[in-house]
Each structure stands twice: as C-alpha cells, then as structure tokens.
Amino acid sequence: MINTNPDLVVVGAGVIGTAIAYEMQKRGRKVTLVDREAPGRGASFGNMASIAVTEFMPASRPSVWRQMPGWLMDPEGPIRVRPGYLPKLVPWFFRFLLASRPAKLRELEAQGAALCERALGDTQRLMHELGIADHMTEQGCLSLYTDEAEFRADRDHIEILERFGFAHEVLDGWALRELEPEITKKIGKAVLFPENRSLRDPYAYVCRLVEAFQGLGGRVIRANVQGFERAGHLQSIRLQDGQTLDAQQVVLCAGAFTARLAATLGEPIPLETERGYHTQIMAPGLSLRHSIIWPARAFMVTPTAGGIRVGGTVEMAGLDAPPDYRRAQVTVKRAKEALPNLRVEQATEWMGHRPAFPDTVPLLSPSGKVPGIFYATGHGHLGLTYAATTARLMGQLISGETPDIDLRPYHIDRFAWGGHAEGSVMAGPVERY
C-alpha cells in the first residue's frame, strides 16, 4: 500500500537516502523519500563505483596538506580552488588544519576505520537482500607507484591500514602486469587492496533500492524542500509549491545541499562541496578487471556502467558555479599515462558534488536543536562505501536502539565552538533543495 501520510520523511534520494528509506520502510515505518531530482541522479550517479574500505584516512594528515600549496599553484593539480570562492572557504580550512593535530588524526582514523571495517560486509548483505549480489565484482583495487620514492610517499596510508588490519598485498611490476597487462611498464610497484570491490553500475544499485523501497509501500516525491514548520518540535516539511508534508521525523541526507537545509533550522554545519569529475568511456579499446588508482597522479579508473570510468580531482567552487570540464580532461590525460592503449571514444563528462566535512568524518546524528530531525551526510568520497552501514546505524538510532558502534564521534555537537555550531557554508536567503 502506498502511504499518503508519512511518519518519516527522508530528504535526499542518493545512495545514502535511498538506503535509509529502504531500511526504515523495512522496519515498518511509513516513509516518503523526497528529492528535487529523480533518485540517484546526483553524486550517486557519477561516483567511481568503489566500495573503498581502505580510503578512510583523514585528508588533513600532514602528507596531504604539506603538498597543498604546490597542488594549488599547479593548474592541473589534484585540488583547485576557484579564486572568487576562496574567502568563503577560510573557516572550513581553519577547521581542516585543526583536524591535522596528531592526537586528533588518530581519533579520526579510528572513526573512519570503524565504519569501513563494516562497509564491505554490510554492502554485500544488502545487495544479496536486493537480489543483485552479482553486481559487485570479486576483484579489488590496485594502487600504482612508479618507483620506491612514490611508494614511500604513500607509506603513511599503508601504515594506517596495517594498524587497523585491512588486507593489502605489495606487488612488483611483473606480478602487477600478470593481473592487468594493459598497465604501463613504467609502473614498478603496486599494492593490491582485495577488499576494495567495484559495482558493475552504481546508478543501477540506487534504482534497485528505490524499487525495493516502493515494493514495501514507500513513496517517492520529486519536489524542492524549502523549509520546515515547527513549534518546539517538527510538524511538517514545506515544499516549494506551497504544499506541506506532515512528518513526525525527518532525515536530512541531501548530500552537499544539506548545509542549506540545516541553516534554515538555525543549525549551520561546516559542510562543503568537493566537486568531482569523471569521464565515462564506452569504447576504451581495452579491458580491466581491477580498478586502479595512482596516488601520485591523483586519479582512479574503474570498469563500470558498461565501460571505463576515469575520475578524481577536487574542485572547491561551491554549489552554484558551472562545471569546468578541463578538470575531467586532466584525469583522462593522466589515465593514459598508466594505460597507454586507452582510447577515448564514445565518452561523456560529468560533474557532481561530494559532501565534505573538514575532518573527513560523516555526520550521523539527531539534530541538536529540533527534536525529530536527524542528519546523515558528509560522507565525502565514501558515500557508496558507507551507504549500507549508514542505513543500518541510522535505522538503529532513529528507532531508539543501541547502534552497533558508538555514534558520539559522529554527532553534530563536534562542530560546536563555545556552545554554538559554526559552519563555513551559510545560507543567507533560504536556498531551495
């Protein structure tokens, strides 16, 4: 039966929102899923299709931020900040630097590892439940290094994985090309991450979640959320067309747009968009079994969606600036260094918004101000990786159960300075989602 009077509304129909909506509908709630776009058409459409369980380490670690000045000066560097947007980023970057303190880094590493050590198993169980277990590959991901110097530069990454017990195997160039003959002989070393699996089509995964959700009676509405009606507690959601949706509880998981919704509640959060680009190549002239990353060149290649997807790069330019597809072209140029036979034919380019907090840890929390509001956002580059685990944990939190892990490190009060939350992305007039 299709529910017309929901008791729970999930705002945001990416992989996080659809997984939560399915989990809560399965638990017997009457759930409505709301998004201004069709489900799965935002960041979840263009991600790199990777269950990247080894990529939880904070971006604020010294080996990263020490390279930032050089990266920012390089027009083809892995990070670009549009000059006009830089002043708005100052509070976010200040928090980013605070997250680089040694003791804080250890905390953040443990918080990321706690999610990632569950991510593969939770995703496999969910996909089996959805009847699409075969949509995940058995092959892992290969991290490439030209020589020992490049490998040593990435050593802190490997040491973190060793500390938390994540599987990996160091390969020489010969063993690497036994696995992937198309990789250039310039690569002298690699690390295999066997648990970093890929999905055959991440958009199809979201579509299947929506189908299963609707099959249980869940409702999907395509609409802009403009604000909230409340009198001490949540009463309803106000849509752009003037209609309202009564709801006892709301989960805000609108990706990078969640900051604008939080600001309307008087609860600003330091959520930024790390704009990412990909090129989907349907006639690449080669085949790959594993996904590959090259840390020194800052790109990733994944066989997915019927072709080869090349992506990477971070652009800080806000939610409203038009795409700069030169960023996508840089990653393709670098991918061709690793894959000399790669042809760029029948190709399309894409840009999407990764929701990123300066400490690299997602927000999984009730609102600190409005009873009945919950947040599940800020998953950064790991939305697909964390989706199934996030749905399970949020289902437990919303239902009043004890979550499988301690969620206090992911609480909204971590953004409070002097008792008041501060954020780098602030909405002036109400922005519509």
N, C-alpha and C positions, 0 to 999 in steps of 0.2 A: 504494500500500500504506500502511495506517495504521501509524505507528510506535508501538511499545509500550515501547521502551527508548530514550528520547531522549538525544542527546548535548548538546542545548542546550534550556534552558527559558527562555521569555520570560514574566515575571510582569507582568501588566497588559495588558488587551485593549482599550485605547482605540486611537485612530488611530496613536499612536506605536508601541505594542506590536504591533499587527497589521501595520503596515508593516514593522517589523523582522523579525517572524516570517516574513512572506512573502519578504522579501529573503534571509533565511538558508536557508529551505527551498529557494528557487530556486538557491542556491549549493550544494545537495547535502547540507545538514545534516539531521539527524533532529530536528525541532523540536516541542516541546509548548508551547502557549500556555495560560497559567493565569490565571484571574480569578475573583473571588468572584461577579461578576455576568456576565450574558450580554455578549458582545463589543459594544463601542460604546455601552453604556448609562450610562457615567459622564459626565465632562466633554465627551467627544466627541459625545454625543447632543445637547447643548444649546448648542454653540458658535455663533458668529454667521456660520458658513458662509463665512468670508472668507479668501482667500489674501492676507493683508495685508502685502505686501512692503515697504510704506513705514512700518511701525509698529514698527521695531526699536529706536528710540531709548530710552535708559535712562529709567526712571521717576524716577530720582534726580536728574535735571537740575534746576537751580535754578528754572526757570519752573514746575515742578510742585511741588517741596517748599515753595516760598515760599507757595503757596496752601493748603497742607495745614491750617494752623491754622483758617482760615476754613471750609474744607470740613468739618473735623471738628466744628466748632461748629454747622453747619447740619444739621438733622435730615433734609433732603432733599439733602444734598451728595453728590458722587460717591464719597466714601470715608467709610465708617463703621467705627468700632472699637467692639465691644461692651465696655463698661467692665470687666466681670469678666475679660476676656481680655487687657487691656492689659499687665499685668505680664509675661505670657509673651512679649510682643512686643518688650520692651526690647532684648534682644540683636540681634534682627532689624533693628529700626530703627536701632540703632547702626551696623550694617554698611551699612544703606541710606545713612546720612549719609556714611560713609567713601567710598561709591561716587559721591558727588557732587563730589569734588575734580576740578578742571578737567582735569588730566592723566589721571586715571582715566576720566573721562567720554569723552575722546577714544578711549581704548583700547576701552571698552565699545561705543561707536558703531561702531568698525571691526569688532568681533567680531560684532555683530548684522548689520551690512551684509554681511559675508562669507557668512552663511547666507542672508540674504534675496535677495541677488543671484542665487542659485542656485534659490531656492524655487519660483518660477513654472515655470521650465523643467523642473525635476525632477518637480513635480506633474503637469504636462501629459504628460510621458513615461510616468509611472506609470499615469495614467488611460487613456492610449492603450493601454498594455500590458494593462490590465484590461478593455478594450473598453467604456469609459464616457467617452470623450473628450468626448462631447456633454453630460456632466453639469456642465461648467464653462461659465459664461457668458462672452460676449465683452465685456460692459460692465464698466467699472471702478467706482470708488467716488468719491463727491462729498463733499468736506468743506465745511461751510457756515459762513458768517460773516455776522452781521447788518450789520456796518459795518467801516470801516477799523480801528477800535480793536480789535475782535475778531481781525481778520486779523493785526495787528501782534503781538498777544499770542501768536499761534501761529507767529510768524516763525521762531523757533529751529528748529522742526520742518522748515519749508521749507528753511532754510539747510543743515541736515544732509542732506536729500535732494539738494540741489544739489551739495554737496561730494562725495557718493558717486555722482552721476549717475543717480538714479532719476527716471523720467519723471513730469512733472506739468504741468498747464496751468491758469493763472489765468483765471477766467470772471467776467464781470459778471452782474448779476441777470437780464438779458434772455437771455443765452446759456444760463444755468443753466436757466431755465424752458422754453427750447427743448428741452432734454434731458429735463426732468422737470416737466411742467406743474403737478403737484399740490403742488409746494413753495411755501410762502407767499411773498408779495411782500415780507414783512419781511426776507427774506434778500437782502442787496445784493451778495454776493460769494461765490465758491466756488472750490475747487481740485479739478480732476479728476485722479485717480490712475488712469490707464488700465490699469496692470498689477495693480491690486488687484481680482482677479476673485472671483466668488462661486460656490459649488457649489449645485446645484439641491437637494441633500439630503445633508448631511454624514454622517448616520447610514447612508444607503444606500452611501456610499463605504466606510465601515468594513465593512459587511456584504459588499460585493463583495471587499474584501481578504481577509476570512476565507474566503469561498467559494473564491477562487483559491488561498489557502494550503492549504485542505483538499484541493483538487483535486490538489495536488502531493504529498499524503501527510501533510500536517501534522495534528496532533492538538490539539483544544481540550478543556480540562478546566475545569469550573466548581468551584472549591474555594478555601478560605481558606488562604493560606500563613502558617504560624505561626512558622517558623524554619528554620535551616539546620544540617545535620550537616557538620562539618569536622574535619580533623586536619592542620592546616597548609595544607590546600587543600580546596576544595569537594568534598564527597562526595555530598550529596543535599539535597533540599528536604523539609522536614517539613510536612505538611498538618494541618489542624485535626482531621480524623477519625482521625489516627494513622498514616495511610499516608505513605509517602515516595516521592519521585521521584528516582531516581538521575540525575545530570547532571554532565557534565564542565564545562559553563559555564552561567551564568545571567545574563540581562539583566534588571535591575530598572527597569521603566518603568511603575510603578503610580501615576503622577501624584502628587498631593499626599500619598498614602499611602506613598510611597517612603521618607519620613523615618523612619517607624516600622520599616520593614524594615532600613534602614541602621543604626538604633540597635541592633538585635539583633545586628549584626555588630561592634558596638563602633566604629562609624564614623558618628557623628552629623553631619548636614548641616543648614545653615540654610534649610530648605525650609518655606515657609508656604503656607496655602491662602488665595488671594484668591477668596472666594466670589462667584460671578457669578450674575445672574438674567436670565431672559428671559420674554417673553410671546409665545406663538405665536398669531397671529390668522388664522383660516382664512376669515373673511368680513370683510375690511378695508374694503370699499367703494371701493377704488382699486387701481391697479396701479403698480408701479415697475419700471424696467429696471435702474437702478443701485442699489447700496447707498449709504446716506448716513450720515455722521457729523456731529455738531455739537459741536466741541471745547468750546465754552463751556458747553454743557448736558450734556456727558458721556454721550451715548447713541449708539447705532447702530441703523439699521433695514436689514434685508436681506430681499429677496424670496427665500424658500427654503421647502422642505418643503411646497409647495402653498399657501403663504400669505405673510404678512408677519411677520417676527420682529423684535421690539424688545428690545434688551438693553443692557447696560452695567453700570456701578456696581461698586464693590469693597467687600466687607464682610469685615473681619478678625474672625473669631469662632471659628476653629478647625474641626476636622473633625467635632465631635460635636454642636454646638448645632443646634437645629431651625431651619428656614428662617424668614425674616421677609419675607413676600411683599409687604410695603409697599415694599420696595426695587424690585421689579418694577413696581409701580404708579407709582412716581416716574418711571421711564423712559418709560412709556406716556404719562403726563401731558406730558412734555417732547416726546415724538414728535408729539403732537397740535398743539404749537406750530408745528412745521415742516410738518406735513401736516394742515391744518385739516379736511379731509374724511375723515380716518381714523375708521373705526368699529371698536369693539372688540367684535366678535361672534364666537361660536364660538372663544373664546380659552382657552388653558391657560397656567399659570405653572410655571416650572421653576427650580431652583437647582442649581448644580454647583460643583466645587472646581477652580479653576485652580492648578496648582503653581508657586509663585513663589519665586525667589531674590532677595535684596535688590539684586543687581547686574543683574538682568533677563536674565542670560545662562544658557542651559541647561547642564546637566552631561552631558557626553558623554565617558565616561572609564572605564578599568578601576578597580576598587577599589584603594585604597592599602594595604589590609590583607589581603585574601583573594584569592589567585590564582584565576582562573576566574569572578569576579564582575565584571559591567560595569553601568554606570549610563547611562540615557538618560531624563532627567527635568528638570523645572524650566523647561518651555517657556512658562510664563506664559500670556499671551493669544494665543500664536502656535503652539499645538500643531498645529492643522490646517495652518498655513502651513509649518511646519518639518518635517512628518512625512516626506515623501518624501526630503528632503535628509538628515534624521537617519538614516533607514533605510540610505541609500547609504553615509554616513560610518561608521555603526556596523558595517555589513557589512564594510567595508574594515578597520576597527580590529580587530574580532573575528577576522577571517581572517588577520591578520598582514600586511596590505598597507599601503602608504603612503596615507593618506587624501588626498582631493582638496584639503583645506585643512589647515593646521597646527592640530591639536586641543589643543595645550598650553594655550591660554587657557580651554578648556572642561573642564580637568582638575580632579579633586577636590582636588588639593593647594592650589588657590587659597583654600580655606576654612581652611587651617592657620594657626594663630597660635602661634608658638613651637614649631612642630613637632607640635602636636596640633589636630585639627579640632574646631571648636566649632559647635554648632548651636542655633538658637532653638527648634526643635521636638524635644523629647527624650521618648522613651518611657520610662515607669517600668516597670511590668509589661509584658510583651510584648503589644502590641496586634495583633489579627489583621487581616490584609488579605483 
